[in-house]
Amino acid sequence: MSFSRRTLIKATGVAAAACAAPLKLAYGQTAEFTFKYANNQPPAHPMNVRAKQAVEAIKAETNGRLDIQIFPSNQLGSDTDTLSQLRSGGVEMFNLSGLILSTLVTPAALNGLGFAFSDYNLVWKAMDGDVGAYIRAQIAKVNLVALDKIWDNGFRQITTSTKPINTPDDLRGFKIRVPVSPMWTSMFKAFDSAPASINASEMYTALQTKVVDGQENPLAVISNFKLYEVQKYCSVTNHMWDGFWTLINRRAWDRLPANVRDIAAKHLNAAAVNERADVAAQNTSLQQDLVARGIVFNTPKTDAFRDKLRSAGFYSEWKTKFGDEAWAVMERYTGKLG
Ligand code: X2X
């Protein structure tokens, strides 16, 4: 028997023994509840760093009763696929962009309206206030639970492999990857671009193979997905803000005892708040890092971009889609939109 074959058999034997042994946890108790928790970010993104701390704290405080396993980087499927699995119960928990969720719950795209939020202060006032509450109430109607604190994805900037974006004219005919969501398609159609709906899991390849010439995302995503390897320019447009809701399958959530639910919600909400600070810091500090990696930054005046959305009928289209009530909730924070 060759050395490698013997090693293999030995390794297999160990693995088999490990599988046969009952799943004993560090807290001396087999988990009563095991949840799969999916997201689209690489492990180093602050969302995964903070989520990991939260699930460890939850396991400890529930004495091992609730074991939440995190699956980063779309390991369980693209965002679109994972949303279906969440609804069927194949996946119990999912941190998902509100705008992607809007394919199911239209008002979840409210926060993505072009140039609605001027800064983070306003974002958290609205999302921890009436806008968030309004969206969560709509999410509840499709049998999903959304925890109170939304996680930060961030203000979005446009990257390209071809040229800096200085004016709305630079976006004319531009082949840009956008996430799978009507709000993004509608916005870049309003800019007369050629948007292609592509899930985050396919984004790098789409840019590398030049299926598209650019994309738009916050700096933390541009950095964690290593988009600097396939992009040259970054135009700081801050054209919209988006975050990730922690969504939970309603039947799975209701199976948990109330005290376990409270512990889980407490730690996950705290993790989201900590992650906001991490991402805000990164979205500032990462610019230098990206410059060092060869990205060329420019900061266009955004008035002309907003005017273009207005004249293309973007705001009136979405006012009709969202309805007067939702629009009024947003305008309570943002002032007149459009
Ligand atoms: O898919 C994207 O671009 C991302 C990572 O920003 C979202 O989750 C919306």
Boltz pocket constraint, residues with backbone or C-beta under 6 A from the ligand:
constraints:
  - pocket:
      binder: B
      contacts: [[A, 40], [A, 97], [A, 100], [A, 153], [A, 179], [A, 198], [A, 199], [A, 200], [A, 216], [A, 217], [A, 218], [A, 221], [A, 242]]
      max_distance: 6.0
